[in-house]
Amino acid sequence: MLIKIFGSAVFGVEATTITVEVNMDKGIGYHLVGLPDNAIKESSFRISAALKNNGYNMPGKKIIINMAPADLRKEGSAYDLTLAVGILAASGQIKSDEVEKYIIMGELSLDGSLQPIKGALPIAIKAREEGFTGFFLPIQNVNEAAIVDGIDVYGISNVSEVIDFFAGNPTVEPTVIDTRSEFFRTLDFPEFDFSDVKGQESIKRCMEIAAAGGHNIILIGPPGAGKTMLAKRLPSILPPMTLREALETTKIHSVAGKLKEAGLMNQRPFRSPHHTISNVALVGGGSYPQPGEISMAHNGVLFLDELPEFKRDVLEVMRQPLEDREVTISRAKFTITYPSSFMLVASMNPSPGGFFNDPDSPSNASQNEMQRYLGKISGPLLDRIDIHIEVTPVPFEKLSDDRKSESSAEIRQRVIKAREIQTKRFSGTEKVHYNAQMSTKLIREYCKLDEASLQLLKTAMERLNLSARAYDRILKVSRTIADLDNQELVGPSHIAEAIQYRSLDRDGWLG
């Protein structure tokens, strides 16, 4: 007897339906074809034990299983449940006329219980697109898949529940989640708040500008000046995610298997990898590509603490994703693109010892040592960072001051208003939602300068010897400053403030 049953494979952040054909014939043997990897080849042992421990038997016949399309590599243990139900249907142990209407995925334990899978959300989206009635998957993944409406999503804890369902004795109900109420559920109060920060008013202003326009920022200062503390508070002033952004972000975390039992993500991710990270872990890849840290930070913040300590080649692979806001990973047989539209926040000491330019702690490093240290970060990478700002230590008088600083909630309201202006401005432009995403053409359209502003910028360009890319960055930042001031046109004051935020371009910064 031949039956067809359906599973799914995830490539990048999209799913592809896999047809599993199970043929039962005279003889003895178990043959699995269609480019399965070792985890799938080992599934016969897990399936056999799981069925036996739940009162069913692996039929003593010749079983041939084909996973189509046969030229597409299948990987992982998530097909265990698909194959088990296919074998039971082909051997007549359960009704086979209903199984074709469902996507069935899950990794089996020897007692028949199910382990979680990766990519449940994109699989559910694809199943709905292709008109399947329902989706059976491990109960640990049910919240993320149930975000998708228009399809019945069943969370399964044991293989016997699937068997009972097709036998006409269902013991499980579809999980229903109201996506909008899930998205608008009460946000957790941020753990870190700008009201904890004493002094540093100019740095807070920079953070506000960066958040309002989605700009990349680098903080330069000695140890203990508060760089990490400020960076960790940036997510608390970012505007809330839109439903579209939440779905995009949840999909990536689903593919990476990082959602655990959570449903729709409604808070922006904050990723802070260690400086020993490899190229593949940062941008994604591997023999079977997975999203890296830059994709996990999509629609959120990627914080690189002590930037010069990262290997230079690791930092250089970020150049293209920072510009294109997506990363493409090519392999011999396929190419995968992951979105990576994130805010880069980096911090660094100005010298190996950390106290260069600090009058109270004279540096004992030579000029050559300091230039070699800063030389670990290439010019093209620094060009892609819109805002460079020096962070100075906070004096004791401000540290001991009991007065509360401005809270994140107050700053966030101004950021949201500036973002609303940008959303309206770019409403007719695809893939552009805030100022940092503007192309050169859009910069020319929305950052028109009067004569005074143009002259000011020309003088700064000549004195600081800035590149064309740095010129564009200054215009983008000045546009955001104007939006925060609710000004239609970019004026000289906005340009002057934006020029201040190019510390590493200044002649003589190294002494």
C-alpha positions as CSV (number, residue, x, y, z in Angstrom):
1,M,0.0,0.0,0.0
2,L,1.3,3.5,-0.9
3,I,0.3,6.6,1.0
4,K,1.5,10.2,1.0
5,I,2.0,12.3,4.0
6,F,3.5,15.8,4.4
7,G,6.3,17.5,6.4
8,S,8.3,20.6,5.8
9,A,11.9,21.8,5.5
10,V,13.1,25.3,6.4
11,F,15.6,27.1,4.2
12,G,16.5,30.6,5.4
13,V,13.3,32.0,6.9
14,E,11.0,30.3,4.4
15,A,9.6,26.7,4.5
16,T,9.2,24.2,1.7
17,T,6.7,21.4,1.8
18,I,8.2,17.9,1.7
19,T,6.1,15.0,0.4
20,V,6.8,11.8,2.2
21,E,5.8,8.7,0.2
22,V,5.6,5.4,2.2
23,N,5.3,2.2,0.2
24,M,4.6,-1.2,2.0
25,D,5.5,-4.3,0.0
26,K,6.3,-8.0,0.4
27,G,9.7,-8.8,1.9
28,I,11.7,-7.3,4.8
29,G,13.7,-4.1,4.9
30,Y,13.7,-0.4,5.6
31,H,14.8,1.8,2.8
32,L,14.9,5.6,3.2
33,V,15.7,7.7,0.1
34,G,15.5,11.4,-1.0
35,L,18.7,12.9,0.4
36,P,18.1,12.4,4.2
37,D,20.9,13.2,6.6
38,N,22.2,10.9,9.4
39,A,19.6,12.2,11.9
40,I,16.8,11.1,9.6
41,K,18.5,7.8,8.7
42,E,18.6,7.0,12.5
43,S,14.9,7.7,12.9
44,S,13.9,4.0,12.3
45,F,15.3,3.1,15.7
46,R,13.4,5.9,17.5
47,I,10.2,5.2,15.6
48,S,10.4,1.5,16.3
49,A,10.8,2.0,20.1
50,A,8.2,4.8,20.3
51,L,5.6,2.7,18.5
52,K,6.3,-0.4,20.5
53,N,6.1,1.5,23.8
54,N,2.7,2.8,22.8
55,G,1.1,-0.5,21.8
56,Y,1.9,-0.4,18.0
57,N,4.3,-2.4,15.9
58,M,6.8,-1.6,13.2
59,P,5.4,-3.8,10.3
60,G,7.7,-6.7,9.4
61,K,7.5,-5.9,5.7
62,K,9.6,-4.1,3.1
63,I,9.2,-0.4,3.8
64,I,10.4,2.1,1.1
65,I,10.2,5.8,2.0
66,N,10.9,8.6,-0.4
67,M,11.2,12.2,0.7
68,A,10.4,14.4,-2.3
69,P,11.7,16.5,-3.9
70,A,14.5,14.0,-3.9
71,D,17.2,16.4,-4.9
72,L,16.7,18.7,-1.9
73,R,18.8,17.9,1.2
74,K,16.6,17.0,4.3
75,E,18.2,17.4,7.7
76,G,17.3,17.1,11.4
77,S,15.2,14.8,13.5
78,A,11.9,16.7,13.1
79,Y,10.6,14.2,10.5
80,D,10.3,11.3,13.1
81,L,6.6,11.9,13.6
82,T,5.9,12.3,9.9
83,L,7.6,9.0,9.1
84,A,5.9,7.2,12.1
85,V,2.4,8.3,11.0
86,G,3.2,7.4,7.4
87,I,4.3,3.9,8.4
88,L,1.2,3.3,10.5
89,A,-1.1,4.6,7.7
90,A,0.6,2.5,5.0
91,S,0.4,-0.6,7.2
92,G,-3.3,0.0,7.9
93,Q,-2.9,0.6,11.6
94,I,-4.6,4.0,11.3
95,K,-7.0,5.5,8.7
96,S,-5.0,6.9,5.8
97,D,-7.7,9.0,4.1
98,E,-7.2,12.0,6.4
99,V,-3.4,12.2,6.9
100,E,-2.8,14.0,3.5
101,K,-4.7,17.1,4.8
102,Y,-2.2,17.8,7.6
103,I,1.5,18.8,8.0
104,I,3.0,16.6,10.7
105,M,6.3,17.4,12.3
106,G,8.1,16.4,15.5
107,E,11.1,14.5,17.0
108,L,10.2,11.3,18.8
109,S,11.7,10.1,22.1
110,L,11.8,6.4,22.8
111,D,8.7,6.6,25.0
112,G,6.7,8.3,22.2
113,S,6.9,11.8,23.7
114,L,7.9,14.7,21.4
115,Q,10.9,17.0,21.5
116,P,10.6,20.6,20.1
117,I,11.5,21.5,16.5
118,K,13.0,24.5,14.8
119,G,11.1,26.8,12.4
120,A,7.5,26.1,13.5
121,L,6.3,29.6,12.5
122,P,7.5,29.6,8.8
123,I,6.2,26.0,8.5
124,A,2.7,27.1,9.7
125,I,2.7,30.1,7.3
126,K,3.6,27.8,4.4
127,A,1.0,25.2,5.4
128,R,-1.7,27.9,5.4
129,E,-0.6,29.2,2.0
130,E,-0.8,25.7,0.5
131,G,-4.3,25.0,1.9
132,F,-3.6,22.3,4.5
133,T,-6.3,21.8,7.1
134,G,-4.0,21.6,10.1
135,F,-0.5,21.2,11.6
136,F,0.6,18.7,14.2
137,L,3.7,19.6,16.1
138,P,5.3,19.3,19.6
139,I,3.4,21.1,22.3
140,Q,6.5,23.2,23.1
141,N,6.2,24.9,19.7
142,V,2.4,25.4,19.6
143,N,2.4,29.0,20.8
144,E,4.6,30.2,17.9
145,A,2.7,28.2,15.2
146,A,-0.7,29.2,16.5
147,I,0.1,32.9,15.7
148,V,-0.9,31.9,12.2
149,D,-4.7,32.0,11.8
150,G,-6.7,30.1,9.1
151,I,-5.2,26.7,10.0
152,D,-5.8,24.3,12.9
153,V,-2.6,24.0,15.0
154,Y,-2.5,21.0,17.4
155,G,0.2,20.8,20.1
156,I,1.1,17.1,20.7
157,S,2.9,15.7,23.7
158,N,2.9,12.0,22.7
159,V,2.6,10.1,19.4
160,S,-0.5,8.3,20.8
161,E,-2.4,11.6,20.6
162,V,-1.9,11.8,16.8
163,I,-2.9,8.1,16.4
164,D,-6.1,8.7,18.5
165,F,-6.9,11.8,16.3
166,F,-6.8,9.8,13.1
167,A,-8.6,6.9,14.7
168,G,-11.6,9.2,15.3
169,N,-11.0,9.6,19.1
170,P,-9.4,13.0,19.3
171,T,-8.0,14.0,22.7
172,V,-6.4,17.3,21.6
173,E,-8.0,20.6,20.6
174,P,-6.6,23.2,18.2
175,T,-4.7,26.0,20.0
176,V,-6.2,29.4,19.2
177,I,-4.2,32.6,19.8
178,D,-5.5,36.1,19.0
179,T,-2.4,37.5,17.3
180,R,-3.3,41.1,17.8
181,S,-4.1,40.7,21.5
182,E,-0.9,38.6,21.9
183,F,1.1,41.4,20.2
184,F,-0.5,44.2,22.3
185,R,-0.2,42.3,25.6
186,T,1.3,44.3,28.4
187,L,5.0,44.9,27.8
188,D,7.4,44.0,30.6
189,F,8.8,47.0,32.4
190,P,12.3,47.5,31.1
191,E,15.0,46.2,33.4
192,F,17.3,49.1,32.5
193,D,16.2,52.7,32.6
194,F,17.9,55.9,31.7
195,S,16.8,57.4,35.0
196,D,19.6,55.3,36.6
197,V,22.2,57.2,34.6
198,K,23.8,60.2,36.4
199,G,25.2,63.0,34.3
200,Q,26.2,62.0,30.7
201,E,23.5,64.4,29.3
202,S,25.3,64.8,25.9
203,I,25.6,61.0,25.6
204,K,21.9,60.5,26.4
205,R,21.1,63.1,23.6
206,C,23.2,61.0,21.2
207,M,21.3,57.8,22.2
208,E,18.0,59.6,21.7
209,I,19.1,60.7,18.1
210,A,20.4,57.2,17.4
211,A,17.1,55.6,18.5
212,A,15.0,58.2,16.7
213,G,16.7,57.6,13.3
214,G,17.8,54.0,13.7
215,H,21.5,55.1,13.4
216,N,24.5,53.0,14.2
217,I,26.6,54.5,17.1
218,I,30.0,54.0,18.7
219,L,30.9,55.0,22.2
220,I,34.5,55.8,22.9
221,G,35.8,56.3,26.5
222,P,37.9,55.0,29.3
223,P,36.9,52.0,31.5
224,G,34.1,52.8,34.0
225,A,32.8,55.8,32.0
226,G,29.5,54.1,31.5
227,K,29.6,52.9,27.9
228,T,28.1,49.4,28.6
229,M,25.5,50.8,31.0
230,L,24.3,53.3,28.4
231,A,24.2,50.7,25.6
232,K,22.1,48.3,27.7
233,R,19.5,51.1,28.2
234,L,19.1,51.9,24.5
235,P,16.3,49.3,23.9
236,S,14.2,51.0,26.6
237,I,13.8,54.1,24.4
238,L,13.3,52.4,21.0
239,P,9.8,52.7,19.7
240,P,7.6,49.5,20.1
241,M,7.7,47.0,17.2
242,T,5.0,47.0,14.6
243,L,3.1,43.8,14.0
244,R,5.0,43.2,10.8
245,E,8.4,43.7,12.6
246,A,7.3,41.3,15.4
247,L,6.4,38.6,12.9
248,E,9.7,39.0,11.0
249,T,11.7,38.8,14.2
250,T,9.7,35.9,15.6
251,K,10.3,34.0,12.3
252,I,14.1,34.3,12.6
253,H,14.1,33.2,16.2
254,S,11.8,30.3,15.4
255,V,14.2,29.1,12.6
256,A,17.1,29.3,15.1
257,G,15.1,27.4,17.7
258,K,15.4,30.2,20.3
259,L,11.8,30.9,21.1
260,K,11.4,28.1,23.7
261,E,7.6,28.3,24.6
262,A,7.1,31.9,23.8
263,G,4.6,33.0,21.2
264,L,4.9,36.3,19.2
265,M,7.9,38.4,20.2
266,N,6.8,42.0,21.1
267,Q,10.1,43.4,22.4
268,R,13.1,44.3,20.3
269,P,16.0,41.9,20.6
270,F,19.2,43.0,22.2
271,R,22.2,40.7,21.3
272,S,25.6,41.1,22.9
273,P,28.1,38.5,21.5
274,H,31.5,38.0,23.1
275,H,34.5,39.3,21.2
276,T,35.8,35.7,20.6
277,I,32.8,35.1,18.2
278,S,33.6,33.6,14.8
279,N,32.6,34.9,11.3
280,V,29.9,32.2,10.9
281,A,28.4,32.7,14.4
282,L,28.2,36.5,13.7
283,V,26.8,36.6,10.1
284,G,25.3,33.1,9.9
285,G,26.2,30.1,7.8
286,G,27.7,26.6,8.4
287,S,27.4,23.5,6.3
288,Y,23.7,23.8,6.8
289,P,23.2,27.6,7.2
290,Q,21.6,29.0,10.4
291,P,21.0,32.7,11.2
292,G,23.9,34.4,13.0
293,E,23.9,37.2,15.6
294,I,23.3,40.0,13.1
295,S,20.0,38.3,12.0
296,M,19.0,37.4,15.6
297,A,19.3,41.2,16.2
298,H,17.0,42.0,13.3
299,N,14.7,45.0,14.2
300,G,16.7,45.3,17.4
301,V,20.2,46.2,18.7
302,L,23.5,44.4,18.2
303,F,25.9,45.5,20.9
304,L,29.7,44.9,20.3
305,D,31.5,45.7,23.5
306,E,35.2,46.4,23.2
307,L,35.1,46.6,19.4
308,P,38.9,46.4,18.7
309,E,39.1,43.1,20.6
310,F,37.0,41.4,17.9
311,K,39.0,39.7,15.2
312,R,39.4,42.1,12.2
313,D,38.0,39.6,9.7
314,V,34.9,39.1,11.9
315,L,34.2,42.9,11.8
316,E,34.9,43.1,8.1
317,V,32.2,40.6,7.2
318,M,29.7,43.0,8.7
319,R,30.4,45.7,6.1
320,Q,28.0,44.4,3.4
321,P,25.1,43.5,5.8
322,L,25.3,46.9,7.5
323,E,24.8,48.6,4.1
324,D,22.3,46.2,2.5
325,R,20.4,45.2,5.7
326,E,20.4,41.6,4.7
327,V,23.1,38.9,4.5
328,T,23.3,36.3,1.7
329,I,24.9,33.0,2.4
330,S,25.8,31.0,-0.8
331,R,26.5,27.2,-0.9
332,A,27.1,24.9,-3.9
333,K,23.4,23.9,-4.3
334,F,21.5,26.8,-2.8
335,T,21.6,30.4,-1.6
336,I,19.9,31.7,1.5
337,T,19.2,35.3,2.5
338,Y,18.6,36.3,6.1
339,P,17.3,39.8,7.0
340,S,19.7,41.8,9.2
341,S,18.3,45.3,9.7
342,F,19.7,46.1,13.1
343,M,21.1,49.1,15.1
344,L,24.8,48.6,15.7
345,V,26.0,49.9,19.1
346,A,29.7,49.5,19.6
347,S,31.9,50.6,22.5
348,M,35.7,50.8,22.7
349,N,38.5,52.2,24.8
350,P,40.5,54.9,23.1
351,S,43.8,53.0,23.7
352,P,45.0,49.6,24.9
353,G,45.2,50.8,28.5
354,G,41.9,52.7,28.1
355,F,43.0,56.1,29.5
356,F,44.1,57.9,26.4
357,N,42.9,61.6,26.4
358,D,42.0,61.3,30.2
359,P,43.9,64.1,32.0
360,D,43.5,62.3,35.4
361,S,45.0,59.0,34.2
362,P,47.9,59.6,31.8
363,S,48.3,56.9,29.2
364,N,51.5,54.9,29.3
365,A,51.0,53.5,25.7
366,S,53.0,54.9,22.9
367,Q,51.5,56.7,19.9
368,N,52.3,53.8,17.6
369,E,50.6,51.3,20.0
370,M,47.5,53.5,20.1
371,Q,47.3,53.8,16.4
372,R,47.8,50.1,16.0
373,Y,45.0,49.5,18.5
374,L,42.6,51.8,16.6
375,G,43.8,50.4,13.3
376,K,42.0,47.1,14.1
377,I,38.9,48.9,13.0
378,S,38.9,49.7,9.3
379,G,37.9,53.1,7.9
380,P,35.1,51.6,5.8
381,L,33.5,50.0,8.9
382,L,33.7,53.3,10.8
383,D,32.2,55.1,7.8
384,R,29.1,52.9,8.2
385,I,28.7,54.1,11.8
386,D,26.7,57.3,11.8
387,I,27.5,58.6,15.2
388,H,30.9,58.6,17.0
389,I,30.8,60.0,20.5
390,E,33.3,60.3,23.3
391,V,32.2,59.2,26.8
392,T,33.9,60.9,29.7
393,P,33.9,59.7,33.3
394,V,31.2,61.1,35.5
395,P,32.5,63.4,38.3
396,F,31.7,62.5,42.0
397,E,29.3,65.4,42.4
398,K,27.0,64.1,39.8
399,L,27.3,60.4,40.9
400,S,26.3,61.4,44.4
401,D,23.4,63.6,43.3
402,D,20.1,62.2,44.5
403,R,18.0,63.9,41.9
404,K,16.4,61.5,39.3
405,S,17.4,61.9,35.7
406,E,15.0,61.9,32.8
407,S,13.4,58.5,32.5
408,S,13.4,56.2,29.4
409,A,9.6,56.6,29.1
410,E,10.0,60.4,28.6
411,I,12.8,60.0,26.0
412,R,10.8,57.3,24.3
413,Q,7.9,59.6,23.7
414,R,10.1,62.0,21.7
415,V,11.6,59.1,19.8
416,I,8.2,57.8,18.9
417,K,7.1,61.2,17.6
418,A,10.2,61.5,15.4
419,R,9.6,58.0,14.1
420,E,6.0,58.8,13.2
421,I,7.3,61.7,11.1
422,Q,9.7,59.3,9.3
423,T,7.0,56.6,8.8
424,K,4.8,59.2,7.1
425,R,7.7,60.5,5.0
426,F,8.6,57.1,3.7
427,S,5.1,55.6,3.5
428,G,5.4,55.2,-0.3
429,T,9.0,53.8,-0.3
430,E,9.4,50.1,0.0
431,K,11.9,48.8,2.6
432,V,12.6,52.3,4.1
433,H,11.0,53.1,7.4
434,Y,13.4,55.5,9.2
435,N,16.2,57.9,8.3
436,A,19.2,55.5,8.7
437,Q,17.7,53.4,5.8
438,M,17.7,56.3,3.3
439,S,19.5,55.7,0.0
440,T,21.5,58.4,-1.6
441,K,18.6,59.4,-3.8
442,L,16.3,59.8,-0.8
443,I,19.0,61.8,1.0
444,R,19.1,64.3,-1.9
445,E,15.3,64.5,-1.7
446,Y,14.7,64.9,2.0
447,C,18.0,66.6,3.2
448,K,18.0,69.8,1.1
449,L,20.3,72.4,2.6
450,D,20.2,76.2,2.5
451,E,23.3,78.2,1.6
452,A,24.5,78.6,5.3
453,S,24.1,74.9,6.0
454,L,25.9,74.0,2.8
455,Q,28.8,76.2,3.5
456,L,29.1,74.9,7.1
457,L,29.2,71.3,5.8
458,K,31.7,72.1,3.0
459,T,34.1,73.6,5.6
460,A,33.7,70.5,7.9
461,M,34.3,68.1,5.0
462,E,37.5,69.9,3.9
463,R,38.9,70.3,7.4
464,L,38.1,66.7,8.6
465,N,38.9,65.1,5.2
466,L,35.6,63.2,5.3
467,S,34.6,60.5,2.7
468,A,31.5,60.7,0.6
469,R,29.9,58.0,2.8
470,A,30.6,60.2,6.0
471,Y,29.0,63.1,4.1
472,D,25.8,61.0,3.7
473,R,25.9,60.0,7.4
474,I,26.1,63.6,8.5
475,L,23.0,64.5,6.4
476,K,21.1,61.5,7.7
477,V,21.8,62.4,11.3
478,S,21.0,66.0,10.8
479,R,17.6,65.0,9.2
480,T,16.9,63.0,12.4
481,I,17.8,66.0,14.6
482,A,15.5,68.1,12.6
483,D,12.7,65.5,13.1
484,L,13.2,65.6,16.8
485,D,12.9,69.4,16.7
486,N,9.8,68.9,14.5
487,Q,11.4,71.0,11.7
488,E,10.5,70.5,8.1
489,L,13.9,71.7,6.8
490,V,17.4,70.8,7.9
491,G,19.1,74.0,9.3
492,P,22.7,75.0,10.2
493,S,22.1,74.0,13.9
494,H,21.2,70.5,12.9
495,I,24.2,70.2,10.6
496,A,26.5,71.6,13.3
497,E,25.3,69.1,15.9
498,A,25.6,66.2,13.4
499,I,29.2,67.2,12.6
500,Q,30.1,67.0,16.3
501,Y,29.2,63.3,16.2
502,R,32.1,62.3,14.0
503,S,34.8,62.1,16.7
504,L,37.0,59.5,15.0
505,D,37.1,61.6,11.8
506,R,38.6,64.7,13.5
507,D,42.2,65.5,12.7
508,G,44.4,65.3,15.8
509,W,42.0,63.0,17.7
510,L,45.0,60.8,18.2
511,G,46.9,63.7,19.6
